[in-house]
Amino acid sequence: MGVDIAKISRIHKSIENIVSKTFQTRKGKLGEVLSVRQHYAGLIEIGRGYALALHADGVGTKVLVAEACRKYDTVGIDCVAMNVNDIICLGAEPIALVNYLALEKARPKLLGDIMVGLQRGAQEAGVAIVSGETAIMPDVVRGFDLAATVIGLVRKDRIITGQKTEPGDLVLGLRSSGIHSNGLTLARKVLLSKKSDLRILRELLRPTRIYVKPVARLLKSSLEIHALAHITGGAYSKLKRIGQRAKVGFRLDRLPEPHQIFKRIQTRGDISDREMFRTFNMGTGFLIICPKAVAKRVKALVPEAEQVGFCTPSPELTVSVDGHELEIENW
């Protein structure tokens, strides 16, 4: 009913094979591509022990929910969140962002509302919006589309790849604000009709939470953090990026109760637990993976962080729902 995650994964691998042929253009020069690939962001060498993290993302079909509500002042927050939440997973501090807004026609109020959201998101994330592009393309766009690119700074010796993750490490979770900006294709098909309840629309439009501030407290500390994961497209299957690098699995047996919106989607769409946890964040939007010995100190810095599971020697991701175990992925 929604996006075919396996098909998208194959497309991503094909893209990687093509674009990696460009890396040689910067070999031995400023901007040389670092070897951390197929992660939440790309990294390039900029000298003096630092790397630049780069990432681009948009808000997907959430723009259609905004159109249905005729409410545009929150999708800018989503756009910022989807970018900054990804690059902090590599230990980078987001510093600047450029946005791209494509419109079917000139709509000054919509443009103003979107920019207000971008401003609010950028201020929350501590980034500067340094440039952008607005394009009017009636032959290409119906309504509007919004995307951005963010850059972040990280010391090369503080890059977090997940490779140090070990069996026995604890997985701590930070609560999501709701559906965020993934799984909207499936959610819209299940929930929306011409006479959709405005309350449901506004719940789907609730902006993605920005996790920069709590994660920044961890990154500025001397605590040993083995991995960070933003639960976005593909939901918990995103942990594959860490599992493959560290040769570990994950058992998530303490996840909190999902928001009501997820229960509504699952019931109305008759969707399996496995598919829900492969598509939606289910109430937890960010994961911190650390040695058991430092978990209490992590919680002291980020009091809301709660243990939701642990790492295992077995190379699979298992989610426990009402006492039943679901194997979501086998790396």
N, C-alpha and C positions, 0 to 999 in steps of 0.2 A: 504493500500500500504506500510506503514511503520511498526513500532513496535506497537503492541497492548498494549497501556498504561494501560488499565484496567486489562489485564491479568498479566502484570508485577507487578502491585500493589498487586494483590492477591498472587503472588509468594513471594513478599517481606514480606507480613504478615505471610505467612507460615514459611519463614526463621526466622523471628523474634520470632515466637513461639518456634522454635527449639533451637536457640542459647541462648535465655534468660534463658534456664535451666542451662547454664554454669555460670551464675552470682554468684550462691551460692559458687563457688569455691574461691571467693575473699571476701566473706562477713566478715566484721569485720577486714579485713587486708588491708595493703597498696595495692592500686589498686582496691579498692571496686568500683563497677559500680554505677555511679550516676543515678538518676531516669529519666533524660532527654533522652527519647528514640524516635525512628522514626523521627529523625531530620537530620540535615546535617552532623553530626558526632557523635561519641560516646564519653562519658566522664568518666574518672576514677579519683578517689580520690588519691592525692599524698602527702597530708599533708601540714601543715603550711598555710592553707587557699587557696591552689591552686588545680586546676584540670588539667589533661592532656586530650586534645582533639585528637582523632585519626580518620583518614578517609583514605579509599583506593578507587582509581578510575583509569580509563584508558582513552584512546582516541577513543575507539570504532572503527566503520568502517571508520573513517577518515584515518586509516592506508592504506585502499584500494585506497583512493584518492592520498595519497603520493606515492604509488606504480605506479599508473597510470601516475603521473607527473614525477616519478623518482626524487623526491625532498623530502629529509628527514630531513632537518635542522630546521623545524618548529614544527613537531609533539611533540618534547620534551617540547616545550613551552606549547603546549596544555595540555600535561600530568601534568605538574606542576600546570597550571592554574585550571584545573578541580579539583584538590585536595585543593589547598590553598583557592580558592574562596568559597569552601564549608565550611571549618572550621572557616573562619572569620565570618560566619553568626551566630556563637555562641559566638562571642566576643573574640575568641582566637587569639593569635599571632602565626602564623606558624613559627616553628623554625628548623625543620629538616625533611628530606625526604629520603626514600630508593626507588629504582626503580627496576622493573622486566622487562627484555626484552627477549622475546622468538623468536627464529629465525629458519627458515627452514634449513638454512645452514650458514656457516661462511661467512659474508659479511663485511669485514673490513671498507670499505668506508661508507656503510650504518650505521654501528655501530658508526663510528666517527661523522657523521653528526647528528645522534640522540643525542649523548652526548653533542654536541655543543648546540643544542636546549635546552636540560635539563639544561645545565649550564646557558644559557641566561635567561631562565624562573626562575631558582632558584635565580639568582642575582637580578632580578626584584622583586621577592617576598620576598627577604631577608631571604632565608632558606639555610641551608647547606645540600648537598647531602652526607650523611655519609656512605652509603653502597649501594649495589645493587647486582643483580643476572642476568647473561646472560646464557640462556639455548639454546642449539642446539637440536631441536626436529623435525626431518623431518617427523616422523610418525604422528605428532600432528598438526604442524603449516604449513600453506601455506603462504609464505612471512614472515611477522613478526607481533608481537603484543607487545604493550607497556602499562605498568601500573605502579602505584607507591602507596606508603603509606606515608602519612604526619602526623606529630605530631605537636601540638600547645599547648601553655600555656595560662591559663586564671585564674584569681582570681575567686573563687567561688561566691563571692558577685557581680561579674561583668558579669556573664554568661547571655547571651541574648537568651531567649527561645521563645519570641513572646507572652508570656502569658499576659504581661501588655498592649498589644495593645488594643485600645479603639475606639469605633465609633467616627468619627471626626478627628482621626489622619490622617496626610497627608502621601501620598506615593510619594517619590521622586525617580527618575530614573537616572541611569548612562548609557550612550550609549554603545552599544556593538561594537565590531570591525567587525562584520559580522555574519556568521552562527555559529561560535564557534565550539563546538564538539558534538552537539546533533542534531538529526534529519537527520543525514547523510544517514541513510538507505533509508529514503523516498526521500531525495534530489538526491541521486545517481540513484535511479530507474526512477525518473522523468527527470533528466538532462543528464545523461551520456550514451554514446553509444561508439561503437568502433571508431567512428570518432568525439569524443567529442572535442569541442573548448577548446584549451589550456587556454584561458582566464577564462572560466568557472571553469576549474579544479583548477587553481591558486586562484580563488576567494573562492572556497570551502576550499582550503588549508590555507587560511588566519588564522593565529594563534588566539586562544582564548585570549581575553583581561584579564590581571591580575589586580584585583581590590584591592590588599592588601594596597597599599600606600594611596589612598584616604580614605579607610575605617579605616586604622590605625590612621589617623588624628582624626577621630570621636571617636574612642575607647580611645584615649589618652586624650580627652577632658572630661569635666564634664557634657557634654550635655546628656539629657535624650533620649536615642534611644530605642524604644520599640521592633523593629524587623529588621532583615536584611534578604534579600532573593537573592540567586543566581539563575538566570533563566536558568536552564539547562534541563535535561531530563524531559519531561512532561511540559516544559515551564511554563506558568503562573499557571498551576494547582499545581505547587510547593507551592503556597500560602496556599494550604490546610493545610500544616503543622502548619501555624500560625493561620489560621481561626478556626481550630478545638480546638486549645489550648485557644484562647481568646474569642471564640464564636462571631466572627465578620465576616463580608463579606468585599468585596473590589469592588469598582467601579473605573475602569481605563478608564477615559474619555479624557485624554490628552496625550496619547502615541504619540511619534514622528513618522514621516514618516518612514516606514520600508526601509531597504536597498534594492537596486535594485535586489539583488539575491533572496530575498523572493518573490518579485513580479513575477520574472521569474519562480520560482518553482510553485507558485500558478496558474499562467496562463497556463503553460505547463501541469501541472498535474490535472487541473480543480479541485482544492482542495478548500473546503469551508473555510470561514473566521474562523469559530469555530475550525476546525481541525488545521489550521495554528497556532492559538494562543495556542493550546494544544501541539504543536510539536516544534515550533521554538521560539527563543527569539524576533523575529520581530523588532530588532533594539535596544532593551533595555535589557542589560545583568545583571543588578543588581538593587535591590530596597532597599531603606532606608525608614523605617516607624517610624515616630516621632510625638510628639504632635505638633499641629499647632503653639503653642507659641514659639517653638524652631526652627522652619523651617528656619527662616532667618539666624540664627546663624549656622545652618547646611550648608546652602548655602555659608556662609562666609568662612567656612573651606573647602568646596568642591564646588567651584563655578560652576562646570558643572552640578551639581544636579538640575534637573528640576521637578516640580510637575507633576506627571502623573495621579494622582487620589487621592482617600481618602477611609477611612474605614467606613463601614456602619453597622447598627445594624442587617441588614438582612443577614442570613448565606449563601451568594452565592458570586461567583466571576462574575462580569459583565464587559465585555470589549466593549467599544464603537468604532465602525469602520464606518467612513463616516456618522456619525449621527445615525447609527443603533446599537442597543444594542444586544450583544451576551451573553447568560448565559453559561459560560464555566464550572463551577462547582457549585454544591450545597452540602455543607458539611453535 
